[in-house]
Amino acid sequence: MENIFDSHAHYDDRKFDSDRAEVIAALPSQGVRAVMNPGCDLSSSLKAISFAETYPYFYAAVGFHPEFAGKMTQKDLESVASLAGHPKVMAIGEIGLDYHYDDACPREIQREVFAQQLALAKELSLPVIVHDREAHGDTLDLLRKYRPEGIVHCYSGSPEMVEEIVKLGMYIGFTGVVTFKNASKTLRAAAAVPLDRLLVETDAPYMAPEPCRGRRCDSSLLEYTIGALARVKEMDPQQLADLTFANACRVYHIPDGQN
């Protein structure tokens, strides 16, 4: 398979510390033509930019993940805005809401920080990369309010929520979860996504697909995710890879053929 665009991966994660350069350098020979590496705070955003400067097929996003929302200051937000001016920063992200852990950042702070970054993305005419974990209602409310361009990544909502996201003009990304044995809800959601709004991603180093579940994930494993989605969509896997590549270029405003 070729022409793969991993629309969301975290190669700055410590799980790549021992062999990061080797893994990244091998990706083009494994059919991976482009990778989006979003930041989760200032440090990881700077690393994402560094990767994008080093590897022509890498792109960066900058922002504060909800896990770090409580640490974001006004100065940090200004720094995100400044970093967003880099020519290979194509989005504000990873931003959003995560209500999974009760002892995480307070929800009201998460919502405030998410709103500030949505407003910044609108001001800068950049798409957003949205993290939504067990926060579907509040996520939708803020997306309806700010109506950004962008992606709801690692989709975990219902088929009905797909319709609401698509109405907002957004894209939806799926990980290796679509290959899991208990993925029936996610597969139904994937079936509901129009082909022109569908993206594939690893969320590397997490979410490794079957038959590699439990291993560190990297972009070369996207062939399994693409295969599972191709079966849902009743199309050839390479055709789906080509389609999702074009979709990722469109949402990130990357001229097709630049990679």
Accessible surface in RSA format (square Angstrom, percent):
REM  Atomic radii and reference values for relative SASA: ProtOr
REM  Chains: A
REM  Algorithm: Lee & Richards
REM  Probe-radius: 1.40
REM  Slices: 20
REM RES _ NUM      All-atoms   Total-Side   Main-Chain    Non-polar    All polar
REM                ABS   REL    ABS   REL    ABS   REL    ABS   REL    ABS   REL
RES MET A   1    93.93  48.6  25.45  16.8  68.49 163.1  34.41  29.3  59.52  78.9
RES GLU A   2   115.66  66.4 115.66  87.5   0.00   0.0  30.19  58.4  85.47  69.8
RES ASN A   3    31.93  22.0  27.02  26.1   4.91  11.8   9.22  22.2  22.71  22.0
RES ILE A   4     2.47   1.4   1.99   1.5   0.48   1.2   2.47   1.8   0.00   0.0
RES PHE A   5     1.20   0.6   0.00   0.0   1.20   3.1   0.00   0.0   1.20   3.4
RES ASP A   6     0.00   0.0   0.00   0.0   0.00   0.0   0.00   0.0   0.00   0.0
RES SER A   7     2.37   2.0   1.30   1.7   1.07   2.5   0.50   1.1   1.87   2.6
RES HIS A   8     0.92   0.5   0.92   0.6   0.00   0.0   0.80   0.8   0.12   0.1
RES ALA A   9     0.00   0.0   0.00   0.0   0.00   0.0   0.00   0.0   0.00   0.0
RES HIS A  10    15.71   8.6  15.71  10.9   0.00   0.0   8.97   9.2   6.74   7.8
RES TYR A  11     0.00   0.0   0.00   0.0   0.00   0.0   0.00   0.0   0.00   0.0
RES ASP A  12    23.68  16.6  15.16  15.1   8.53  20.2   0.55   1.3  23.13  23.1
RES ASP A  13    27.07  19.0  19.91  19.8   7.16  16.9   8.02  18.9  19.05  19.0
RES ARG A  14   198.24  83.2 184.08  93.8  14.16  33.7  60.78  83.1 137.46  83.3
RES LYS A  15   109.26  53.3  91.45  56.1  17.82  42.4  62.89  56.6  46.37  49.4
RES PHE A  16     0.00   0.0   0.00   0.0   0.00   0.0   0.00   0.0   0.00   0.0
RES ASP A  17    93.51  65.5  67.87  67.6  25.64  60.6  30.12  70.9  63.39  63.2
RES SER A  18   107.54  90.9  65.78  87.8  41.76  96.2  57.63 122.7  49.90  69.9
RES ASP A  19    44.12  30.9  42.74  42.5   1.38   3.3  19.54  46.0  24.58  24.5
RES ARG A  20    51.42  21.6  49.11  25.0   2.30   5.5  16.36  22.4  35.05  21.2
RES ALA A  21    58.27  53.6  54.04  83.4   4.23   9.6  54.88  77.3   3.40   9.0
RES GLU A  22   116.45  66.9 106.51  80.6   9.94  23.7  63.70 123.2  52.75  43.1
RES VAL A  23    20.93  13.8  15.64  14.2   5.29  12.7  20.52  17.8   0.41   1.1
RES ILE A  24     0.29   0.2   0.29   0.2   0.00   0.0   0.29   0.2   0.00   0.0
RES ALA A  25    65.26  60.0  45.19  69.7  20.07  45.7  47.51  66.9  17.76  47.0
RES ALA A  26    37.51  34.5  30.51  47.1   7.01  15.9  37.39  52.7   0.12   0.3
RES LEU A  27     0.28   0.2   0.28   0.2   0.00   0.0   0.28   0.2   0.00   0.0
RES PRO A  28    66.25  48.3  46.20  42.1  20.05  72.9  47.69  39.4  18.56 115.4
RES SER A  29   103.02  87.1  58.08  77.5  44.94 103.5  57.44 122.3  45.58  63.9
RES GLN A  30    83.93  46.9  63.40  46.3  20.53  48.9  29.82  63.5  54.11  41.0
RES GLY A  31    11.28  13.9   0.00   N/A  11.28  13.9   8.91  24.5   2.37   5.3
RES VAL A  32     1.62   1.1   0.00   0.0   1.62   3.9   0.25   0.2   1.37   3.7
RES ARG A  33    74.51  31.3  66.79  34.0   7.72  18.4  35.75  48.9  38.76  23.5
RES ALA A  34     0.00   0.0   0.00   0.0   0.00   0.0   0.00   0.0   0.00   0.0
RES VAL A  35     0.00   0.0   0.00   0.0   0.00   0.0   0.00   0.0   0.00   0.0
RES MET A  36     0.00   0.0   0.00   0.0   0.00   0.0   0.00   0.0   0.00   0.0
RES ASN A  37     0.01   0.0   0.01   0.0   0.00   0.0   0.01   0.0   0.00   0.0
RES PRO A  38     0.15   0.1   0.00   0.0   0.15   0.6   0.00   0.0   0.15   1.0
RES GLY A  39     0.00   0.0   0.00   N/A   0.00   0.0   0.00   0.0   0.00   0.0
RES CYS A  40    22.43  17.0  22.43  25.0   0.00   0.0   5.43  13.8  16.99  18.3
RES ASP A  41    34.00  23.8  33.84  33.7   0.15   0.4   7.52  17.7  26.47  26.4
RES LEU A  42    45.31  25.2  44.64  31.9   0.67   1.7  44.65  31.4   0.66   1.8
RES SER A  43    64.29  54.3  55.49  74.1   8.80  20.3  38.46  81.9  25.83  36.2
RES SER A  44    12.79  10.8  12.14  16.2   0.65   1.5  12.55  26.7   0.24   0.3
RES SER A  45     0.21   0.2   0.21   0.3   0.00   0.0   0.00   0.0   0.21   0.3
RES LEU A  46    97.88  54.5  92.54  66.2   5.35  13.4  92.82  65.2   5.06  13.6
RES LYS A  47   100.75  49.2  98.82  60.6   1.93   4.6  54.24  48.8  46.50  49.5
RES ALA A  48     0.17   0.2   0.00   0.0   0.17   0.4   0.00   0.0   0.17   0.4
RES ILE A  49    12.13   6.9  12.08   9.0   0.05   0.1  12.13   8.7   0.00   0.0
RES SER A  50    53.58  45.3  52.27  69.8   1.32   3.0  21.81  46.4  31.78  44.5
RES PHE A  51    24.34  12.2  24.33  15.1   0.01   0.0  24.34  14.8   0.00   0.0
RES ALA A  52     1.57   1.4   0.16   0.2   1.41   3.2   0.16   0.2   1.41   3.7
RES GLU A  53   114.40  65.7  78.18  59.1  36.22  86.2  31.55  61.0  82.85  67.6
RES THR A  54    86.75  61.7  60.49  61.3  26.27  62.6  47.08  63.2  39.67  60.0
RES TYR A  55    38.15  17.8  38.15  21.7   0.00   0.0  23.28  17.5  14.88  18.3
RES PRO A  56   104.41  76.1  91.40  83.3  13.01  47.3  98.54  81.4   5.87  36.5
RES TYR A  57    31.37  14.6  30.46  17.3   0.91   2.4  28.21  21.2   3.16   3.9
RES PHE A  58     0.15   0.1   0.15   0.1   0.00   0.0   0.15   0.1   0.00   0.0
RES TYR A  59     2.11   1.0   1.98   1.1   0.12   0.3   0.71   0.5   1.40   1.7
RES ALA A  60     0.19   0.2   0.19   0.3   0.00   0.0   0.19   0.3   0.00   0.0
RES ALA A  61     0.00   0.0   0.00   0.0   0.00   0.0   0.00   0.0   0.00   0.0
RES VAL A  62     0.00   0.0   0.00   0.0   0.00   0.0   0.00   0.0   0.00   0.0
RES GLY A  63     0.05   0.1   0.00   N/A   0.05   0.1   0.00   0.0   0.05   0.1
RES PHE A  64     8.52   4.3   7.54   4.7   0.98   2.5   7.54   4.6   0.98   2.8
RES HIS A  65    20.29  11.1  20.29  14.1   0.00   0.0   9.55   9.8  10.74  12.5
RES PRO A  66     1.92   1.4   0.14   0.1   1.78   6.5   1.70   1.4   0.22   1.4
RES GLU A  67   116.98  67.2  96.36  72.9  20.61  49.1  34.58  66.9  82.39  67.3
RES PHE A  68    49.53  24.8  49.53  30.7   0.00   0.0  49.53  30.0   0.00   0.0
RES ALA A  69     1.88   1.7   0.75   1.2   1.13   2.6   0.75   1.1   1.13   3.0
RES GLY A  70    50.07  61.7   0.00   N/A  50.07  61.7  15.97  43.8  34.10  76.4
RES LYS A  71   147.89  72.1 130.72  80.2  17.17  40.9  93.30  84.0  54.59  58.2
RES MET A  72    22.30  11.5   2.25   1.5  20.05  47.7   2.25   1.9  20.05  26.6
RES THR A  73    75.41  53.6  67.93  68.9   7.49  17.8  72.01  96.7   3.40   5.1
RES GLN A  74   110.26  61.7  98.23  71.8  12.03  28.6  56.54 120.3  53.72  40.7
RES LYS A  75   156.99  76.6 152.72  93.7   4.27  10.2  96.42  86.8  60.57  64.5
RES ASP A  76    25.99  18.2  25.99  25.9   0.00   0.0   0.19   0.4  25.80  25.7
RES LEU A  77    21.02  11.7  20.90  15.0   0.12   0.3  20.90  14.7   0.12   0.3
RES GLU A  78   101.27  58.1  93.03  70.4   8.24  19.6  40.57  78.5  60.70  49.6
RES SER A  79    35.63  30.1  30.32  40.5   5.31  12.2  14.31  30.5  21.32  29.9
RES VAL A  80     0.17   0.1   0.17   0.2   0.00   0.0   0.17   0.1   0.00   0.0
RES ALA A  81    32.18  29.6  23.66  36.5   8.52  19.4  24.06  33.9   8.12  21.5
RES SER A  82    86.45  73.1  61.78  82.5  24.67  56.8  34.85  74.2  51.60  72.3
RES LEU A  83    35.96  20.0  32.91  23.5   3.05   7.7  35.96  25.3   0.00   0.0
RES ALA A  84     9.76   9.0   0.81   1.3   8.95  20.4   1.15   1.6   8.62  22.8
RES GLY A  85    64.12  79.1   0.00   N/A  64.12  79.1  37.68 103.4  26.44  59.2
RES HIS A  86    45.49  24.9  35.00  24.3  10.49  26.8  34.14  35.2  11.35  13.2
RES PRO A  87   114.86  83.7  85.78  78.2  29.08 105.7  97.54  80.5  17.33 107.7
RES LYS A  88    37.48  18.3  37.34  22.9   0.14   0.3  33.96  30.6   3.51   3.7
RES VAL A  89     5.95   3.9   0.07   0.1   5.88  14.2   0.07   0.1   5.88  15.9
RES MET A  90    26.12  13.5  24.95  16.5   1.18   2.8  24.46  20.8   1.66   2.2
RES ALA A  91     0.00   0.0   0.00   0.0   0.00   0.0   0.00   0.0   0.00   0.0
RES ILE A  92     0.00   0.0   0.00   0.0   0.00   0.0   0.00   0.0   0.00   0.0
RES GLY A  93     0.00   0.0   0.00   N/A   0.00   0.0   0.00   0.0   0.00   0.0
RES GLU A  94     4.66   2.7   4.66   3.5   0.00   0.0   0.00   0.0   4.66   3.8
RES ILE A  95     0.00   0.0   0.00   0.0   0.00   0.0   0.00   0.0   0.00   0.0
RES GLY A  96     2.66   3.3   0.00   N/A   2.66   3.3   0.00   0.0   2.66   6.0
RES LEU A  97     0.00   0.0   0.00   0.0   0.00   0.0   0.00   0.0   0.00   0.0
RES ASP A  98    16.98  11.9  16.59  16.5   0.39   0.9   7.67  18.1   9.31   9.3
RES TYR A  99    19.21   9.0  12.62   7.2   6.59  17.1  14.00  10.5   5.21   6.4
RES HIS A 100    71.04  38.8  52.07  36.2  18.97  48.5  34.26  35.3  36.79  42.8
RES TYR A 101   130.36  60.9 121.41  69.1   8.95  23.3  86.85  65.3  43.51  53.6
RES ASP A 102   142.77 100.0 104.15 103.7  38.62  91.3  41.18  96.9 101.59 101.3
RES ASP A 103   135.44  94.9  99.21  98.7  36.22  85.7  50.02 117.7  85.41  85.2
RES ALA A 104    40.13  36.9  17.84  27.5  22.28  50.7  29.86  42.0  10.27  27.2
RES CYS A 105    19.51  14.8   4.47   5.0  15.04  35.3  11.07  28.0   8.44   9.1
RES PRO A 106    66.50  48.5  56.22  51.2  10.28  37.4  66.50  54.9   0.00   0.0
RES ARG A 107   107.67  45.2 105.44  53.7   2.23   5.3  30.83  42.1  76.84  46.6
RES GLU A 108   108.67  62.4 102.29  77.4   6.38  15.2  50.31  97.3  58.36  47.7
RES ILE A 109    63.09  35.9  62.91  46.9   0.18   0.4  63.09  45.4   0.00   0.0
RES GLN A 110     3.10   1.7   2.65   1.9   0.45   1.1   0.00   0.0   3.10   2.4
RES ARG A 111    82.72  34.7  81.72  41.7   1.00   2.4  26.31  36.0  56.41  34.2
RES GLU A 112   102.75  59.0  94.43  71.4   8.32  19.8  36.26  70.1  66.49  54.3
RES VAL A 113     9.01   5.9   9.01   8.2   0.00   0.0   9.01   7.8   0.00   0.0
RES PHE A 114     1.00   0.5   0.00   0.0   1.00   2.6   0.64   0.4   0.36   1.0
RES ALA A 115    16.58  15.2  16.30  25.2   0.28   0.6  16.47  23.2   0.11   0.3
RES GLN A 116    59.93  33.5  52.18  38.1   7.74  18.4  23.52  50.1  36.41  27.6
RES GLN A 117     0.60   0.3   0.60   0.4   0.00   0.0   0.00   0.0   0.60   0.5
RES LEU A 118     0.00   0.0   0.00   0.0   0.00   0.0   0.00   0.0   0.00   0.0
RES ALA A 119    44.32  40.8  37.93  58.5   6.39  14.5  40.22  56.6   4.11  10.9
RES LEU A 120    14.16   7.9  11.59   8.3   2.57   6.5  13.81   9.7   0.35   1.0
RES ALA A 121     0.41   0.4   0.25   0.4   0.16   0.4   0.25   0.4   0.16   0.4
RES LYS A 122   107.02  52.2  87.89  53.9  19.13  45.5  55.10  49.6  51.91  55.3
RES GLU A 123   138.29  79.4 102.59  77.6  35.69  85.0  45.78  88.5  92.51  75.5
RES LEU A 124    63.06  35.1  41.61  29.8  21.45  53.9  45.91  32.2  17.15  46.2
RES SER A 125    85.88  72.6  67.62  90.2  18.26  42.1  41.38  88.1  44.50  62.3
RES LEU A 126    30.99  17.3  26.70  19.1   4.28  10.8  26.70  18.8   4.28  11.5
RES PRO A 127     0.05   0.0   0.05   0.0   0.00   0.0   0.05   0.0   0.00   0.0
RES VAL A 128     0.05   0.0   0.00   0.0   0.05   0.1   0.00   0.0   0.05   0.1
RES ILE A 129     0.45   0.3   0.45   0.3   0.00   0.0   0.45   0.3   0.00   0.0
RES VAL A 130     0.00   0.0   0.00   0.0   0.00   0.0   0.00   0.0   0.00   0.0
RES HIS A 131    26.53  14.5  26.20  18.2   0.33   0.8  24.37  25.1   2.17   2.5
RES ASP A 132    11.93   8.4   2.80   2.8   9.12  21.6   0.78   1.8  11.15  11.1
RES ARG A 133    90.58  38.0  90.35  46.1   0.23   0.5  24.19  33.1  66.39  40.2
RES GLU A 134   100.68  57.8  78.70  59.5  21.97  52.3  44.75  86.6  55.93  45.7
RES ALA A 135     4.81   4.4   0.00   0.0   4.81  10.9   4.81   6.8   0.00   0.0
RES HIS A 136    57.27  31.3  53.42  37.1   3.85   9.8  44.34  45.7  12.93  15.0
RES GLY A 137    49.04  60.5   0.00   N/A  49.04  60.5  40.20 110.3   8.84  19.8
RES ASP A 138    44.10  30.9  40.42  40.2   3.68   8.7   3.44   8.1  40.66  40.6
RES THR A 139     0.00   0.0   0.00   0.0   0.00   0.0   0.00   0.0   0.00   0.0
RES LEU A 140    17.54   9.8  17.54  12.6   0.00   0.0  17.54  12.3   0.00   0.0
RES ASP A 141    83.41  58.4  75.06  74.7   8.35  19.7  25.71  60.5  57.70  57.5
RES LEU A 142    22.85  12.7  22.74  16.3   0.11   0.3  22.85  16.0   0.00   0.0
RES LEU A 143     0.00   0.0   0.00   0.0   0.00   0.0   0.00   0.0   0.00   0.0
RES ARG A 144   101.12  42.5  91.37  46.6   9.75  23.2  44.61  61.0  56.51  34.2
RES LYS A 145   149.36  72.9 114.63  70.3  34.73  82.7  77.29  69.6  72.07  76.8
RES TYR A 146    47.73  22.3  41.97  23.9   5.76  15.0  26.13  19.6  21.61  26.6
RES ARG A 147   131.05  55.0 121.12  61.7   9.93  23.6  45.44  62.1  85.60  51.9
RES PRO A 148     3.14   2.3   0.50   0.5   2.64   9.6   1.03   0.8   2.12  13.1
RES GLU A 149    82.35  47.3  75.02  56.8   7.33  17.4  42.77  82.7  39.58  32.3
RES GLY A 150     0.68   0.8   0.00   N/A   0.68   0.8   0.00   0.0   0.68   1.5
RES ILE A 151     2.18   1.2   2.18   1.6   0.00   0.0   2.18   1.6   0.00   0.0
RES VAL A 152     2.11   1.4   2.11   1.9   0.00   0.0   2.11   1.8   0.00   0.0
RES HIS A 153     5.02   2.7   3.49   2.4   1.53   3.9   1.84   1.9   3.18   3.7
RES CYS A 154    26.58  20.1  21.13  23.6   5.45  12.8   6.52  16.5  20.06  21.6
RES TYR A 155    10.60   5.0   1.74   1.0   8.86  23.1   2.35   1.8   8.25  10.2
RES SER A 156    53.49  45.2  41.11  54.9  12.38  28.5  41.32  88.0  12.17  17.0
RES GLY A 157     1.52   1.9   0.00   N/A   1.52   1.9   0.07   0.2   1.45   3.2
RES SER A 158    34.00  28.7  32.52  43.4   1.48   3.4  23.06  49.1  10.93  15.3
RES PRO A 159    32.99  24.0  28.17  25.7   4.82  17.5  28.52  23.5   4.47  27.8
RES GLU A 160   123.61  71.0 116.95  88.5   6.67  15.9  70.68 136.7  52.93  43.2
RES MET A 161    12.62   6.5   9.10   6.0   3.52   8.4  10.00   8.5   2.62   3.5
RES VAL A 162     1.65   1.1   1.65   1.5   0.00   0.0   1.65   1.4   0.00   0.0
RES GLU A 163   100.15  57.5  95.01  71.9   5.15  12.3  32.39  62.6  67.77  55.3
RES GLU A 164    51.41  29.5  50.20  38.0   1.21   2.9  13.81  26.7  37.60  30.7
RES ILE A 165     0.00   0.0   0.00   0.0   0.00   0.0   0.00   0.0   0.00   0.0
RES VAL A 166    29.66  19.5  26.02  23.6   3.64   8.8  26.02  22.6   3.64   9.9
RES LYS A 167   132.85  64.8 103.09  63.3  29.76  70.9  73.23  65.9  59.63  63.5
RES LEU A 168    21.90  12.2   7.02   5.0  14.88  37.4   8.21   5.8  13.69  36.8
RES GLY A 169    35.20  43.4   0.00   N/A  35.20  43.4  21.73  59.6  13.47  30.2
RES MET A 170     0.00   0.0   0.00   0.0   0.00   0.0   0.00   0.0   0.00   0.0
RES TYR A 171    19.72   9.2  19.72  11.2   0.00   0.0   9.96   7.5   9.76  12.0
RES ILE A 172     0.00   0.0   0.00   0.0   0.00   0.0   0.00   0.0   0.00   0.0
RES GLY A 173     0.00   0.0   0.00   N/A   0.00   0.0   0.00   0.0   0.00   0.0
RES PHE A 174     1.16   0.6   0.73   0.5   0.42   1.1   1.16   0.7   0.00   0.0
RES THR A 175     3.50   2.5   1.43   1.4   2.08   4.9   0.00   0.0   3.50   5.3
RES GLY A 176     1.13   1.4   0.00   N/A   1.13   1.4   0.20   0.6   0.93   2.1
RES VAL A 177    35.18  23.1  35.18  31.8   0.00   0.0  35.18  30.6   0.00   0.0
RES VAL A 178     3.92   2.6   0.17   0.1   3.76   9.0   0.17   0.1   3.76  10.2
RES THR A 179    27.36  19.5   7.22   7.3  20.14  48.0  12.26  16.5  15.10  22.8
RES PHE A 180    24.74  12.4  17.56  10.9   7.18  18.7  17.56  10.6   7.18  20.6
RES LYS A 181   201.30  98.2 163.35 100.2  37.95  90.4 114.35 102.9  86.95  92.6
RES ASN A 182   121.88  84.0  92.25  89.1  29.63  71.3  45.03 108.4  76.84  74.3
RES ALA A 183     3.11   2.9   0.12   0.2   2.99   6.8   2.28   3.2   0.84   2.2
RES SER A 184    70.13  59.3  63.94  85.3   6.19  14.2  42.39  90.3  27.73  38.9
RES LYS A 185    93.57  45.6  93.57  57.4   0.00   0.0  55.54  50.0  38.03  40.5
RES THR A 186    17.56  12.5  16.08  16.3   1.47   3.5   2.65   3.6  14.91  22.5
RES LEU A 187    52.46  29.2  51.08  36.5   1.38   3.5  51.43  36.1   1.03   2.8
RES ARG A 188   137.03  57.5 129.53  66.0   7.50  17.8  66.78  91.3  70.25  42.6
RES ALA A 189     0.00   0.0   0.00   0.0   0.00   0.0   0.00   0.0   0.00   0.0
RES ALA A 190     0.00   0.0   0.00   0.0   0.00   0.0   0.00   0.0   0.00   0.0
RES ALA A 191    57.92  53.3  35.76  55.2  22.16  50.4  36.76  51.8  21.16  56.0
RES ALA A 192    48.37  44.5  20.50  31.6  27.87  63.4  31.93  45.0  16.45  43.6
RES VAL A 193     1.12   0.7   0.00   0.0   1.12   2.7   0.34   0.3   0.78   2.1
RES PRO A 194    54.05  39.4  41.66  38.0  12.38  45.0  54.05  44.6   0.00   0.0
RES LEU A 195    72.98  40.6  67.44  48.2   5.54  13.9  67.44  47.4   5.54  14.9
RES ASP A 196    75.16  52.6  71.43  71.1   3.73   8.8  29.74  70.0  45.42  45.3
RES ARG A 197    54.13  22.7  54.13  27.6   0.00   0.0   0.75   1.0  53.38  32.4
RES LEU A 198     0.00   0.0   0.00   0.0   0.00   0.0   0.00   0.0   0.00   0.0
RES LEU A 199     0.39   0.2   0.39   0.3   0.00   0.0   0.39   0.3   0.00   0.0
RES VAL A 200     0.91   0.6   0.17   0.2   0.74   1.8   0.17   0.2   0.74   2.0
RES GLU A 201     0.39   0.2   0.31   0.2   0.08   0.2   0.00   0.0   0.39   0.3
RES THR A 202     3.36   2.4   1.93   2.0   1.42   3.4   3.36   4.5   0.00   0.0
RES ASP A 203    17.81  12.5  17.81  17.7   0.00   0.0   0.00   0.0  17.81  17.8
RES ALA A 204     0.00   0.0   0.00   0.0   0.00   0.0   0.00   0.0   0.00   0.0
RES PRO A 205     3.65   2.7   0.00   0.0   3.65  13.3   0.00   0.0   3.65  22.7
RES TYR A 206    98.24  45.9  93.57  53.2   4.66  12.1  72.45  54.4  25.79  31.8
RES MET A 207    70.99  36.8  56.66  37.5  14.33  34.1  52.28  44.4  18.71  24.8
RES ALA A 208     5.50   5.1   0.86   1.3   4.64  10.5   0.86   1.2   4.64  12.3
RES PRO A 209     2.40   1.7   2.40   2.2   0.00   0.0   2.40   2.0   0.00   0.0
RES GLU A 210    57.28  32.9  52.86  40.0   4.42  10.5  21.08  40.8  36.20  29.6
RES PRO A 211   100.94  73.6  70.39  64.2  30.55 111.0  72.62  60.0  28.32 176.0
RES CYS A 212     7.02   5.3   5.23   5.8   1.79   4.2   1.79   4.5   5.23   5.6
RES ARG A 213   126.57  53.1 100.65  51.3  25.93  61.7  29.12  39.8  97.46  59.1
RES GLY A 214    81.98 101.1   0.00   N/A  81.98 101.1  42.71 117.2  39.27  87.9
RES ARG A 215   142.11  59.7 127.59  65.0  14.52  34.6  60.46  82.6  81.65  49.5
RES ARG A 216    72.53  30.5  55.78  28.4  16.75  39.9  29.65  40.5  42.88  26.0
RES CYS A 217     0.62   0.5   0.62   0.7   0.00   0.0   0.00   0.0   0.62   0.7
RES ASP A 218    19.82  13.9  19.82  19.7   0.00   0.0   0.22   0.5  19.60  19.6
RES SER A 219     0.00   0.0   0.00   0.0   0.00   0.0   0.00   0.0   0.00   0.0
RES SER A 220    20.76  17.5  15.92  21.2   4.84  11.2   6.51  13.9  14.25  20.0
RES LEU A 221    14.13   7.9  13.81   9.9   0.32   0.8  14.07   9.9   0.07   0.2
RES LEU A 222     0.42   0.2   0.32   0.2   0.11   0.3   0.42   0.3   0.00   0.0
RES GLU A 223    83.66  48.0  78.66  59.5   4.99  11.9   7.35  14.2  76.31  62.3
RES TYR A 224    77.08  36.0  70.19  39.9   6.89  17.9  41.04  30.8  36.04  44.4
RES THR A 225     1.95   1.4   1.95   2.0   0.00   0.0   0.00   0.0   1.95   2.9
RES ILE A 226     0.13   0.1   0.13   0.1   0.00   0.0   0.13   0.1   0.00   0.0
RES GLY A 227    10.45  12.9   0.00   N/A  10.45  12.9  10.09  27.7   0.36   0.8
RES ALA A 228     5.89   5.4   4.02   6.2   1.87   4.3   4.46   6.3   1.43   3.8
RES LEU A 229     0.00   0.0   0.00   0.0   0.00   0.0   0.00   0.0   0.00   0.0
RES ALA A 230     1.42   1.3   1.17   1.8   0.24   0.6   1.23   1.7   0.18   0.5
RES ARG A 231   171.76  72.1 151.34  77.1  20.42  48.6  79.23 108.3  92.53  56.1
RES VAL A 232    44.71  29.4  18.70  16.9  26.01  62.7  26.59  23.1  18.12  49.1
RES LYS A 233    39.54  19.3  17.28  10.6  22.26  53.0  14.59  13.1  24.95  26.6
RES GLU A 234   161.29  92.6 125.29  94.8  35.99  85.7  48.18  93.2 113.11  92.3
RES MET A 235    30.71  15.9  10.33   6.8  20.38  48.5  19.96  17.0  10.75  14.2
RES ASP A 236    80.36  56.3  69.96  69.6  10.40  24.6  32.59  76.7  47.77  47.6
RES PRO A 237    51.18  37.3  51.18  46.7   0.00   0.0  51.18  42.3   0.00   0.0
RES GLN A 238    50.47  28.2  49.15  35.9   1.31   3.1  43.54  92.7   6.93   5.3
RES GLN A 239   100.23  56.0  94.87  69.3   5.36  12.8  31.22  66.5  69.01  52.3
RES LEU A 240     0.00   0.0   0.00   0.0   0.00   0.0   0.00   0.0   0.00   0.0
RES ALA A 241     0.11   0.1   0.00   0.0   0.11   0.2   0.11   0.2   0.00   0.0
RES ASP A 242    60.31  42.2  55.68  55.4   4.63  10.9  23.77  56.0  36.54  36.4
RES LEU A 243    40.99  22.8  33.53  24.0   7.46  18.8  40.89  28.7   0.11   0.3
RES THR A 244     1.43   1.0   0.94   1.0   0.48   1.2   0.33   0.4   1.09   1.7
RES PHE A 245     1.54   0.8   1.54   1.0   0.00   0.0   1.54   0.9   0.00   0.0
RES ALA A 246    36.40  33.5  32.92  50.8   3.48   7.9  33.63  47.4   2.77   7.3
RES ASN A 247     2.18   1.5   2.18   2.1   0.00   0.0   0.00   0.0   2.18   2.1
RES ALA A 248     0.35   0.3   0.35   0.5   0.00   0.0   0.35   0.5   0.00   0.0
RES CYS A 249     4.90   3.7   4.08   4.5   0.82   1.9   4.10  10.4   0.80   0.9
RES ARG A 250   117.90  49.5 104.10  53.1  13.80  32.9  67.37  92.1  50.53  30.6
RES VAL A 251     4.43   2.9   1.54   1.4   2.89   7.0   4.43   3.9   0.00   0.0
RES TYR A 252     0.81   0.4   0.25   0.1   0.56   1.5   0.06   0.0   0.75   0.9
RES HIS A 253    96.93  53.0  76.49  53.2  20.44  52.3  65.45  67.5  31.48  36.6
RES ILE A 254     5.33   3.0   0.00   0.0   5.33  12.8   0.60   0.4   4.73  12.8
RES PRO A 255    85.74  62.5  73.09  66.6  12.64  46.0  85.17  70.3   0.56   3.5
RES ASP A 256    96.39  67.5  64.84  64.5  31.55  74.6  30.99  72.9  65.39  65.2
RES GLY A 257    51.38  63.4   0.00   N/A  51.38  63.4  25.14  69.0  26.24  58.8
RES GLN A 258   102.62  57.4  68.31  49.9  34.31  81.7  36.08  76.8  66.54  50.5
RES ASN A 259    43.41  29.9   0.00   0.0  43.41 104.5  21.06  50.7  22.35  21.6
END  Absolute sums over single chains surface
CHAIN  1 A    10890.4       8731.1       2159.3       5795.3       5095.1
END  Absolute sums over all chains
TOTAL         10890.4       8731.1       2159.3       5795.3       5095.1
